[in-house]
Amino acid sequence: MDRESLFVRGDRYQALILAIDNDDIPATGTGTLVIQLKDVNDNAPIIEERTIKICNKESQPVTLSVTDKDGPGFGAPFRAELHGESANNWTIRMNGTKTGIILTPKSSLEQNDYNVVLRVYDNRGEAQDSTVHATVCDCKGNDVQCTNRVVAGVGLPGNI
Protein backbone atom coordinates (compact mmCIF):
# COMPACT_ATOMS: atom_id res chain seq x y z
CA MET A 1 0.00 0.00 0.00
CA ASP A 2 1.31 3.39 -0.95
CA ARG A 3 0.69 6.41 1.29
CA GLU A 4 1.19 8.69 -1.73
CA SER A 5 -1.60 6.97 -3.73
CA LEU A 6 -4.48 9.07 -5.08
CA PHE A 7 -6.88 6.83 -3.12
CA VAL A 8 -5.37 7.76 0.25
CA ARG A 9 -6.94 10.59 2.25
CA GLY A 10 -5.18 11.83 5.36
CA ASP A 11 -2.74 8.87 5.37
CA ARG A 12 -5.69 6.42 5.38
CA TYR A 13 -7.15 3.90 2.99
CA GLN A 14 -10.87 3.50 3.56
CA ALA A 15 -12.95 0.63 2.16
CA LEU A 16 -16.69 0.19 2.45
CA ILE A 17 -17.48 -3.53 2.46
CA LEU A 18 -20.88 -4.99 1.58
CA ALA A 19 -21.61 -8.66 2.24
CA ILE A 20 -24.67 -10.53 0.91
CA ASP A 21 -25.35 -14.23 1.41
CA ASN A 22 -27.34 -16.45 -0.97
CA ASP A 23 -29.84 -17.86 1.57
CA ASP A 24 -33.60 -18.07 0.81
CA ILE A 25 -33.96 -14.91 2.85
CA PRO A 26 -30.77 -13.03 2.01
CA ALA A 27 -28.95 -11.27 4.77
CA THR A 28 -26.75 -8.25 4.21
CA GLY A 29 -24.16 -6.44 6.19
CA THR A 30 -21.85 -3.49 5.69
CA GLY A 31 -18.70 -2.42 7.38
CA THR A 32 -15.97 0.12 6.94
CA LEU A 33 -12.32 -0.85 7.01
CA VAL A 34 -9.84 1.96 7.68
CA ILE A 35 -6.13 1.31 7.31
CA GLN A 36 -3.78 3.94 8.77
CA LEU A 37 -0.52 4.10 6.82
CA LYS A 38 2.83 5.19 8.18
CA ASP A 39 5.13 7.21 5.99
CA VAL A 40 8.38 5.62 4.90
CA ASN A 41 11.17 7.15 2.87
CA ASP A 42 10.21 5.44 -0.39
CA ASN A 43 10.49 8.43 -2.75
CA ALA A 44 13.64 10.26 -3.71
CA PRO A 45 13.52 14.03 -4.27
CA ILE A 46 13.20 15.31 -7.83
CA ILE A 47 13.83 18.58 -9.62
CA GLU A 48 10.61 20.01 -11.04
CA GLU A 49 12.15 21.97 -13.91
CA ARG A 50 13.25 19.74 -16.80
CA THR A 51 14.28 22.54 -19.19
CA ILE A 52 15.72 26.00 -18.64
CA LYS A 53 17.03 28.82 -20.81
CA ILE A 54 19.88 31.05 -19.77
CA CYS A 55 22.03 33.76 -21.36
CA ASN A 56 25.71 33.18 -22.13
CA LYS A 57 26.76 36.70 -21.08
CA GLU A 58 26.36 37.96 -17.50
CA SER A 59 24.18 34.93 -16.78
CA GLN A 60 21.74 35.22 -13.92
CA PRO A 61 21.34 32.24 -11.56
CA VAL A 62 18.36 29.94 -12.12
CA THR A 63 16.50 28.53 -9.12
CA LEU A 64 15.39 24.91 -9.50
CA SER A 65 12.53 23.61 -7.33
CA VAL A 66 12.99 20.33 -5.46
CA THR A 67 10.04 18.22 -4.30
CA ASP A 68 9.64 14.93 -2.47
CA LYS A 69 6.37 12.98 -2.30
CA ASP A 70 7.21 11.68 1.18
CA GLY A 71 6.04 13.41 4.33
CA PRO A 72 7.94 16.20 6.09
CA GLY A 73 10.13 13.80 8.07
CA PHE A 74 11.65 12.51 4.84
CA GLY A 75 11.90 15.64 2.70
CA ALA A 76 13.75 18.92 3.13
CA PRO A 77 16.33 20.08 3.84
CA PHE A 78 17.75 18.78 0.57
CA ARG A 79 21.31 18.71 -0.67
CA ALA A 80 22.64 18.30 -4.20
CA GLU A 81 25.79 17.62 -6.15
CA LEU A 82 26.72 17.89 -9.81
CA HIS A 83 27.65 14.73 -11.70
CA GLY A 84 29.73 13.99 -14.78
CA GLU A 85 30.63 16.74 -17.22
CA SER A 86 28.13 19.07 -15.53
CA ALA A 87 30.72 19.93 -12.86
CA ASN A 88 33.00 21.41 -15.56
CA ASN A 89 30.50 24.07 -16.66
CA TRP A 90 28.11 24.71 -13.76
CA THR A 91 28.03 25.50 -10.05
CA ILE A 92 25.21 24.85 -7.61
CA ARG A 93 24.27 25.90 -4.11
CA MET A 94 21.16 25.40 -2.05
CA ASN A 95 18.81 28.32 -1.43
CA GLY A 96 18.33 29.61 2.12
CA THR A 97 15.58 27.14 3.01
CA LYS A 98 17.39 24.24 1.34
CA THR A 99 14.31 23.45 -0.74
CA GLY A 100 15.72 24.72 -4.04
CA ILE A 101 18.95 24.63 -6.01
CA ILE A 102 20.57 27.74 -7.47
CA LEU A 103 22.27 26.84 -10.75
CA THR A 104 24.86 29.14 -12.33
CA PRO A 105 27.26 28.69 -15.25
CA LYS A 106 30.92 28.79 -14.12
CA SER A 107 31.84 31.03 -17.03
CA SER A 108 30.46 32.31 -20.30
CA LEU A 109 29.30 29.20 -22.13
CA GLU A 110 28.95 28.76 -25.87
CA GLN A 111 25.47 29.01 -27.29
CA ASN A 112 24.43 25.36 -27.18
CA ASP A 113 22.32 22.76 -25.38
CA TYR A 114 23.69 21.19 -22.20
CA ASN A 115 22.49 18.37 -19.98
CA VAL A 116 23.08 19.23 -16.33
CA VAL A 117 23.01 16.10 -14.16
CA LEU A 118 22.35 16.64 -10.45
CA ARG A 119 22.03 14.08 -7.68
CA VAL A 120 19.58 15.35 -5.08
CA TYR A 121 19.38 13.91 -1.54
CA ASP A 122 16.59 14.21 1.04
CA ASN A 123 17.26 14.66 4.75
CA ARG A 124 17.61 10.88 5.21
CA GLY A 125 20.03 10.30 2.33
CA GLU A 126 17.55 8.95 -0.26
CA ALA A 127 18.85 10.20 -3.62
CA GLN A 128 18.01 10.29 -7.28
CA ASP A 129 19.70 11.76 -10.35
CA SER A 130 17.78 14.42 -12.25
CA THR A 131 18.77 15.86 -15.61
CA VAL A 132 17.97 19.45 -16.52
CA HIS A 133 18.21 20.36 -20.19
CA ALA A 134 19.82 23.83 -20.32
CA THR A 135 19.67 25.90 -23.48
CA VAL A 136 22.36 28.58 -23.44
CA CYS A 137 21.34 31.49 -25.65
CA ASP A 138 23.40 34.31 -27.14
CA CYS A 139 22.06 37.10 -24.92
CA LYS A 140 22.91 39.07 -21.78
CA GLY A 141 21.69 38.95 -18.16
CA ASN A 142 18.00 38.23 -17.50
CA ASP A 143 16.85 39.15 -21.01
CA VAL A 144 16.78 35.52 -22.20
CA GLN A 145 16.09 35.52 -25.91
CA CYS A 146 17.05 32.53 -27.97
CA THR A 147 17.36 32.87 -31.73
CA ASN A 148 17.47 29.92 -34.07
CA ARG A 149 20.94 28.59 -34.42
CA VAL A 150 22.33 27.72 -37.83
CA VAL A 151 24.26 24.48 -38.16
CA ALA A 152 27.36 24.98 -40.37
CA GLY A 153 26.43 24.51 -44.03
CA VAL A 154 22.72 23.95 -43.36
CA GLY A 155 20.09 26.56 -44.02
CA LEU A 156 22.44 29.09 -45.58
CA PRO A 157 21.64 30.55 -49.01
CA GLY A 158 23.47 28.70 -51.78
CA ASN A 159 24.07 25.54 -49.70
CA ILE A 160 22.26 22.44 -50.81
C-alpha positions, 0 to 999 in steps of 0.5 A: 500500500502506498501512502502517496496513492491518489486513493489515500486521504489523510494517510488512510485507505478507507474501504466500504465492504458490503456482504450478501449471502445467498440464503432463501432470505438473504442477509446483508451487512456493511462495514468500513475498514480503515487502514492507517498508513505510516510514511516511509522514505520510499520516494527520492527528491526530484527537480521540477524543472526539466528545461531551462534557458539562460544567457551566455553573457552575465548569466543570472542564476536559475532557481530549481525547485525540489520536491519529495512525495514523502512526508515532512520527516523525509523531505527537506532540507535537501542537498545536491551535487553535480555529476559527470561533465556538468561539474565542468561548466556549472556551479550549484548551491542550495537556497536559504531554506534548502528546498531549491537549487541555485544553478549558475554557469561557471563562465560564459558558455557557448550558445548550445544545449547542455544536460546538467546532471544533479544528484539530489538527496533528502534529509535521510540520504535517499537520492536520485539523479535528475537531468535538466536540459539547459539551453544557453542562448546568445544574450545578456543577463536576465533578457533571455532571448534565444534565436534559431541557431544555424548548423554549419552549411545547413540553411544558408543561401546557396548551400544544398 
